[in-house]
Amino acid sequence: MEHEDRFVDIEIKLAHMEDLVDTLNTTVYQQARRIDQLEGIVQQLAEHVRTLRETGQQMPANERPPHY
């Protein structure tokens, strides 16, 4: 009976570990997608800044509004 209880405990732990691995895989996948999105945004911003510099336009400064 003792061996059977140990096998049941091992099976329960294995099931929990499989669930944890699935959860972690999903989290890593979602984070990788978000990183890809953010990298795309950074590339677009860098291209925009490069274009502004090439055309001689100034980037908007942190100026006070006219009512100050």
Biopython code that builds the backbone (N, CA, C, O; Angstrom):
import numpy as np
from Bio.PDB.StructureBuilder import StructureBuilder

atoms = [
    (1, "MET", "N", (0.816, -1.184, 0.000)),
    (1, "MET", "CA", (0.000, 0.000, 0.000)),
    (1, "MET", "C", (0.869, 1.262, 0.000)),
    (1, "MET", "O", (0.516, 2.278, -0.597)),
    (2, "GLU", "N", (1.982, 1.173, 0.665)),
    (2, "GLU", "CA", (2.875, 2.333, 0.747)),
    (2, "GLU", "C", (3.398, 2.727, -0.634)),
    (2, "GLU", "O", (3.476, 3.913, -0.956)),
    (3, "HIS", "N", (3.754, 1.740, -1.442)),
    (3, "HIS", "CA", (4.251, 2.027, -2.789)),
    (3, "HIS", "C", (3.172, 2.668, -3.649)),
    (3, "HIS", "O", (3.444, 3.581, -4.428)),
    (4, "GLU", "N", (1.972, 2.190, -3.502)),
    (4, "GLU", "CA", (0.863, 2.748, -4.276)),
    (4, "GLU", "C", (0.626, 4.207, -3.904)),
    (4, "GLU", "O", (0.384, 5.036, -4.782)),
    (5, "ASP", "N", (0.692, 4.531, -2.614)),
    (5, "ASP", "CA", (0.530, 5.921, -2.166)),
    (5, "ASP", "C", (1.632, 6.810, -2.721)),
    (5, "ASP", "O", (1.388, 7.953, -3.105)),
    (6, "ARG", "N", (2.830, 6.281, -2.757)),
    (6, "ARG", "CA", (3.955, 7.056, -3.297)),
    (6, "ARG", "C", (3.761, 7.326, -4.790)),
    (6, "ARG", "O", (4.033, 8.426, -5.271)),
    (7, "PHE", "N", (3.288, 6.309, -5.516)),
    (7, "PHE", "CA", (3.035, 6.501, -6.949)),
    (7, "PHE", "C", (1.944, 7.540, -7.185)),
    (7, "PHE", "O", (2.047, 8.357, -8.100)),
    (8, "VAL", "N", (0.909, 7.509, -6.367)),
    (8, "VAL", "CA", (-0.169, 8.486, -6.490)),
    (8, "VAL", "C", (0.374, 9.891, -6.220)),
    (8, "VAL", "O", (0.048, 10.837, -6.938)),
    (9, "ASP", "N", (1.202, 10.022, -5.183)),
    (9, "ASP", "CA", (1.807, 11.327, -4.878)),
    (9, "ASP", "C", (2.670, 11.821, -6.032)),
    (9, "ASP", "O", (2.630, 12.998, -6.390)),
    (10, "ILE", "N", (3.444, 10.920, -6.606)),
    (10, "ILE", "CA", (4.302, 11.293, -7.741)),
    (10, "ILE", "C", (3.454, 11.712, -8.935)),
    (10, "ILE", "O", (3.781, 12.686, -9.613)),
    (11, "GLU", "N", (2.379, 10.996, -9.200)),
    (11, "GLU", "CA", (1.499, 11.340, -10.311)),
    (11, "GLU", "C", (0.850, 12.708, -10.097)),
    (11, "GLU", "O", (0.711, 13.490, -11.038)),
    (12, "ILE", "N", (0.462, 12.986, -8.872)),
    (12, "ILE", "CA", (-0.139, 14.294, -8.562)),
    (12, "ILE", "C", (0.878, 15.403, -8.777)),
    (12, "ILE", "O", (0.575, 16.427, -9.389)),
    (13, "LYS", "N", (2.089, 15.192, -8.269)),
    (13, "LYS", "CA", (3.146, 16.205, -8.448)),
    (13, "LYS", "C", (3.468, 16.399, -9.923)),
    (13, "LYS", "O", (3.672, 17.529, -10.366)),
    (14, "LEU", "N", (3.515, 15.327, -10.679)),
    (14, "LEU", "CA", (3.792, 15.414, -12.108)),
    (14, "LEU", "C", (2.700, 16.205, -12.826)),
    (14, "LEU", "O", (2.997, 17.013, -13.707)),
    (15, "ALA", "N", (1.462, 15.980, -12.462)),
    (15, "ALA", "CA", (0.343, 16.705, -13.083)),
    (15, "ALA", "C", (0.457, 18.201, -12.787)),
    (15, "ALA", "O", (0.223, 19.033, -13.664)),
    (16, "HIS", "N", (0.818, 18.535, -11.550)),
    (16, "HIS", "CA", (1.000, 19.950, -11.196)),
    (16, "HIS", "C", (2.169, 20.563, -11.964)),
    (16, "HIS", "O", (2.093, 21.706, -12.414)),
    (17, "MET", "N", (3.229, 19.812, -12.106)),
    (17, "MET", "CA", (4.394, 20.316, -12.833)),
    (17, "MET", "C", (4.075, 20.529, -14.318)),
    (17, "MET", "O", (4.502, 21.518, -14.914)),
    (18, "GLU", "N", (3.329, 19.605, -14.904)),
    (18, "GLU", "CA", (2.931, 19.762, -16.300)),
    (18, "GLU", "C", (2.082, 21.015, -16.480)),
    (18, "GLU", "O", (2.249, 21.754, -17.450)),
    (19, "ASP", "N", (1.180, 21.248, -15.547)),
    (19, "ASP", "CA", (0.342, 22.448, -15.601)),
    (19, "ASP", "C", (1.198, 23.701, -15.475)),
    (19, "ASP", "O", (0.984, 24.678, -16.193)),
    (20, "LEU", "N", (2.162, 23.673, -14.567)),
    (20, "LEU", "CA", (3.051, 24.810, -14.380)),
    (20, "LEU", "C", (3.872, 25.077, -15.639)),
    (20, "LEU", "O", (4.030, 26.232, -16.036)),
    (21, "VAL", "N", (4.390, 24.041, -16.265)),
    (21, "VAL", "CA", (5.171, 24.202, -17.496)),
    (21, "VAL", "C", (4.303, 24.794, -18.602)),
    (21, "VAL", "O", (4.758, 25.666, -19.342)),
    (22, "ASP", "N", (3.067, 24.334, -18.725)),
    (22, "ASP", "CA", (2.163, 24.893, -19.730)),
    (22, "ASP", "C", (1.907, 26.374, -19.469)),
    (22, "ASP", "O", (1.913, 27.184, -20.397)),
    (23, "THR", "N", (1.685, 26.721, -18.219)),
    (23, "THR", "CA", (1.457, 28.121, -17.860)),
    (23, "THR", "C", (2.686, 28.972, -18.171)),
    (23, "THR", "O", (2.568, 30.064, -18.726)),
    (24, "LEU", "N", (3.844, 28.472, -17.817)),
    (24, "LEU", "CA", (5.085, 29.211, -18.089)),
    (24, "LEU", "C", (5.327, 29.359, -19.588)),
    (24, "LEU", "O", (5.768, 30.416, -20.038)),
    (25, "ASN", "N", (5.047, 28.324, -20.358)),
    (25, "ASN", "CA", (5.211, 28.402, -21.810)),
    (25, "ASN", "C", (4.292, 29.467, -22.401)),
    (25, "ASN", "O", (4.701, 30.233, -23.274)),
    (26, "THR", "N", (3.059, 29.511, -21.926)),
    (26, "THR", "CA", (2.117, 30.517, -22.406)),
    (26, "THR", "C", (2.607, 31.923, -22.059)),
    (26, "THR", "O", (2.534, 32.835, -22.882)),
    (27, "THR", "N", (3.099, 32.084, -20.855)),
    (27, "THR", "CA", (3.606, 33.388, -20.425)),
    (27, "THR", "C", (4.803, 33.822, -21.260)),
    (27, "THR", "O", (4.876, 34.974, -21.687)),
    (28, "VAL", "N", (5.726, 32.924, -21.491)),
    (28, "VAL", "CA", (6.907, 33.246, -22.295)),
    (28, "VAL", "C", (6.507, 33.606, -23.723)),
    (28, "VAL", "O", (7.054, 34.544, -24.301)),
    (29, "TYR", "N", (5.567, 32.874, -24.288)),
    (29, "TYR", "CA", (5.086, 33.151, -25.643)),
    (29, "TYR", "C", (4.466, 34.546, -25.714)),
    (29, "TYR", "O", (4.751, 35.311, -26.635)),
    (30, "GLN", "N", (3.612, 34.873, -24.734)),
    (30, "GLN", "CA", (2.972, 36.190, -24.731)),
    (30, "GLN", "C", (4.002, 37.305, -24.561)),
    (30, "GLN", "O", (3.891, 38.349, -25.203)),
    (31, "GLN", "N", (4.982, 37.098, -23.721)),
    (31, "GLN", "CA", (6.019, 38.106, -23.522)),
    (31, "GLN", "C", (6.853, 38.287, -24.792)),
    (31, "GLN", "O", (7.216, 39.410, -25.141)),
    (32, "ALA", "N", (7.151, 37.208, -25.467)),
    (32, "ALA", "CA", (7.921, 37.294, -26.710)),
    (32, "ALA", "C", (7.148, 38.074, -27.765)),
    (32, "ALA", "O", (7.732, 38.881, -28.490)),
    (33, "ARG", "N", (5.846, 37.845, -27.858)),
    (33, "ARG", "CA", (5.018, 38.605, -28.809)),
    (33, "ARG", "C", (5.025, 40.083, -28.464)),
    (33, "ARG", "O", (5.136, 40.928, -29.352)),
    (34, "ARG", "N", (4.909, 40.400, -27.184)),
    (34, "ARG", "CA", (4.891, 41.810, -26.760)),
    (34, "ARG", "C", (6.242, 42.464, -27.026)),
    (34, "ARG", "O", (6.297, 43.620, -27.445)),
    (35, "ILE", "N", (7.317, 41.746, -26.791)),
    (35, "ILE", "CA", (8.657, 42.274, -27.081)),
    (35, "ILE", "C", (8.782, 42.560, -28.574)),
    (35, "ILE", "O", (9.326, 43.594, -28.962)),
    (36, "ASP", "N", (8.286, 41.657, -29.409)),
    (36, "ASP", "CA", (8.323, 41.884, -30.857)),
    (36, "ASP", "C", (7.548, 43.150, -31.227)),
    (36, "ASP", "O", (8.005, 43.943, -32.050)),
    (37, "GLN", "N", (6.380, 43.338, -30.619)),
    (37, "GLN", "CA", (5.584, 44.542, -30.887)),
    (37, "GLN", "C", (6.339, 45.803, -30.466)),
    (37, "GLN", "O", (6.381, 46.785, -31.207)),
    (38, "LEU", "N", (6.924, 45.769, -29.297)),
    (38, "LEU", "CA", (7.648, 46.938, -28.793)),
    (38, "LEU", "C", (8.885, 47.233, -29.633)),
    (38, "LEU", "O", (9.214, 48.398, -29.854)),
    (39, "GLU", "N", (9.569, 46.205, -30.099)),
    (39, "GLU", "CA", (10.714, 46.414, -30.977)),
    (39, "GLU", "C", (10.280, 47.086, -32.277)),
    (39, "GLU", "O", (10.982, 47.951, -32.800)),
    (40, "GLY", "N", (9.121, 46.684, -32.793)),
    (40, "GLY", "CA", (8.591, 47.315, -34.002)),
    (40, "GLY", "C", (8.302, 48.790, -33.778)),
    (40, "GLY", "O", (8.609, 49.624, -34.629)),
    (41, "ILE", "N", (7.714, 49.110, -32.636)),
    (41, "ILE", "CA", (7.427, 50.510, -32.311)),
    (41, "ILE", "C", (8.716, 51.309, -32.196)),
    (41, "ILE", "O", (8.797, 52.428, -32.701)),
    (42, "VAL", "N", (9.715, 50.751, -31.545)),
    (42, "VAL", "CA", (11.003, 51.444, -31.403)),
    (42, "VAL", "C", (11.636, 51.683, -32.775)),
    (42, "VAL", "O", (12.193, 52.753, -33.021)),
    (43, "GLN", "N", (11.556, 50.707, -33.657)),
    (43, "GLN", "CA", (12.103, 50.877, -35.006)),
    (43, "GLN", "C", (11.367, 51.989, -35.753)),
    (43, "GLN", "O", (11.997, 52.788, -36.446)),
    (44, "GLN", "N", (10.053, 52.045, -35.621)),
    (44, "GLN", "CA", (9.283, 53.100, -36.274)),
    (44, "GLN", "C", (9.664, 54.468, -35.730)),
    (44, "GLN", "O", (9.819, 55.420, -36.495)),
    (45, "LEU", "N", (9.816, 54.572, -34.424)),
    (45, "LEU", "CA", (10.207, 55.844, -33.822)),
    (45, "LEU", "C", (11.607, 56.262, -34.262)),
    (45, "LEU", "O", (11.848, 57.435, -34.547)),
    (46, "ALA", "N", (12.523, 55.308, -34.317)),
    (46, "ALA", "CA", (13.879, 55.615, -34.757)),
    (46, "ALA", "C", (13.873, 56.100, -36.205)),
    (46, "ALA", "O", (14.585, 57.042, -36.551)),
    (47, "GLU", "N", (13.073, 55.458, -37.043)),
    (47, "GLU", "CA", (12.965, 55.881, -38.443)),
    (47, "GLU", "C", (12.359, 57.275, -38.532)),
    (47, "GLU", "O", (12.799, 58.086, -39.348)),
    (48, "HIS", "N", (11.375, 57.560, -37.722)),
    (48, "HIS", "CA", (10.751, 58.882, -37.714)),
    (48, "HIS", "C", (11.773, 59.955, -37.311)),
    (48, "HIS", "O", (11.852, 61.007, -37.944)),
    (49, "VAL", "N", (12.540, 59.689, -36.272)),
    (49, "VAL", "CA", (13.569, 60.638, -35.835)),
    (49, "VAL", "C", (14.610, 60.827, -36.939)),
    (49, "VAL", "O", (15.039, 61.949, -37.211)),
    (50, "ARG", "N", (15.009, 59.736, -37.563)),
    (50, "ARG", "CA", (15.999, 59.807, -38.652)),
    (50, "ARG", "C", (15.454, 60.668, -39.800)),
    (50, "ARG", "O", (16.185, 61.485, -40.361)),
    (51, "THR", "N", (14.187, 60.489, -40.145)),
    (51, "THR", "CA", (13.570, 61.267, -41.213)),
    (51, "THR", "C", (13.524, 62.750, -40.847)),
    (51, "THR", "O", (13.814, 63.613, -41.676)),
    (52, "LEU", "N", (13.160, 63.034, -39.607)),
    (52, "LEU", "CA", (13.125, 64.432, -39.168)),
    (52, "LEU", "C", (14.499, 65.079, -39.262)),
    (52, "LEU", "O", (14.616, 66.229, -39.685)),
    (53, "ARG", "N", (15.517, 64.367, -38.879)),
    (53, "ARG", "CA", (16.879, 64.905, -38.950)),
    (53, "ARG", "C", (17.306, 65.140, -40.396)),
    (53, "ARG", "O", (17.911, 66.163, -40.719)),
    (54, "GLU", "N", (16.981, 64.177, -41.264)),
    (54, "GLU", "CA", (17.385, 64.287, -42.667)),
    (54, "GLU", "C", (16.690, 65.444, -43.361)),
    (54, "GLU", "O", (17.281, 66.082, -44.233)),
    (55, "THR", "N", (15.454, 65.725, -42.995)),
    (55, "THR", "CA", (14.717, 66.815, -43.631)),
    (55, "THR", "C", (14.976, 68.151, -42.940)),
    (55, "THR", "O", (14.483, 69.187, -43.386)),
    (56, "GLY", "N", (15.743, 68.130, -41.860)),
    (56, "GLY", "CA", (16.090, 69.364, -41.168)),
    (56, "GLY", "C", (15.004, 69.875, -40.251)),
    (56, "GLY", "O", (15.099, 70.993, -39.745)),
    (57, "GLN", "N", (13.993, 69.093, -40.029)),
    (57, "GLN", "CA", (12.928, 69.516, -39.134)),
    (57, "GLN", "C", (13.375, 69.309, -37.688)),
    (57, "GLN", "O", (14.136, 68.393, -37.374)),
    (58, "GLN", "N", (12.890, 70.168, -36.841)),
    (58, "GLN", "CA", (13.196, 70.051, -35.425)),
    (58, "GLN", "C", (12.173, 69.142, -34.749)),
    (58, "GLN", "O", (10.988, 69.144, -35.083)),
    (59, "MET", "N", (12.656, 68.390, -33.818)),
    (59, "MET", "CA", (11.733, 67.595, -33.016)),
    (59, "MET", "C", (11.047, 68.533, -32.030)),
    (59, "MET", "O", (11.670, 69.477, -31.546)),
    (60, "PRO", "N", (9.792, 68.292, -31.730)),
    (60, "PRO", "CA", (9.087, 69.165, -30.794)),
    (60, "PRO", "C", (9.806, 69.189, -29.446)),
    (60, "PRO", "O", (10.125, 68.149, -28.868)),
    (61, "ALA", "N", (10.049, 70.400, -28.968)),
    (61, "ALA", "CA", (10.728, 70.556, -27.686)),
    (61, "ALA", "C", (9.700, 70.585, -26.564)),
    (61, "ALA", "O", (8.506, 70.769, -26.798)),
    (62, "ASN", "N", (10.170, 70.406, -25.387)),
    (62, "ASN", "CA", (9.304, 70.519, -24.219)),
    (62, "ASN", "C", (9.172, 71.994, -23.877)),
    (62, "ASN", "O", (9.826, 72.494, -22.962)),
    (63, "GLU", "N", (8.328, 72.671, -24.614)),
    (63, "GLU", "CA", (8.133, 74.093, -24.416)),
    (63, "GLU", "C", (6.923, 74.341, -23.546)),
    (63, "GLU", "O", (6.003, 73.526, -23.484)),
    (64, "ARG", "N", (6.937, 75.483, -22.873)),
    (64, "ARG", "CA", (5.780, 75.861, -22.090)),
    (64, "ARG", "C", (4.657, 76.296, -23.002)),
    (64, "ARG", "O", (4.898, 76.898, -24.049)),
    (65, "PRO", "N", (3.446, 75.999, -22.617)),
    (65, "PRO", "CA", (2.311, 76.474, -23.432)),
    (65, "PRO", "C", (2.283, 78.005, -23.425)),
    (65, "PRO", "O", (2.837, 78.620, -22.514)),
    (66, "PRO", "N", (1.647, 78.632, -24.424)),
    (66, "PRO", "CA", (1.651, 80.080, -24.553)),
    (66, "PRO", "C", (1.029, 80.824, -23.377)),
    (66, "PRO", "O", (1.333, 82.000, -23.175)),
    (67, "HIS", "N", (0.178, 80.185, -22.605)),
    (67, "HIS", "CA", (-0.483, 80.892, -21.525)),
    (67, "HIS", "C", (0.405, 81.103, -20.296)),
    (67, "HIS", "O", (-0.040, 81.722, -19.328)),
    (68, "TYR", "N", (1.647, 80.608, -20.305)),
    (68, "TYR", "CA", (2.551, 80.834, -19.174)),
    (68, "TYR", "C", (3.223, 82.159, -19.288)),
    (68, "TYR", "O", (4.022, 82.523, -18.425)),
]
sb = StructureBuilder()
sb.init_structure("model")
sb.init_model(0)
sb.init_chain("A")
sb.init_seg("    ")
for serial, (resi, resn, name, xyz) in enumerate(atoms, 1):
    if name == "N":
        sb.init_residue(resn, " ", resi, " ")
    sb.init_atom(name, np.array(xyz, "f"), 0.0, 1.0, " ", f" {name:<3s}", serial, name[0])
structure = sb.get_structure()
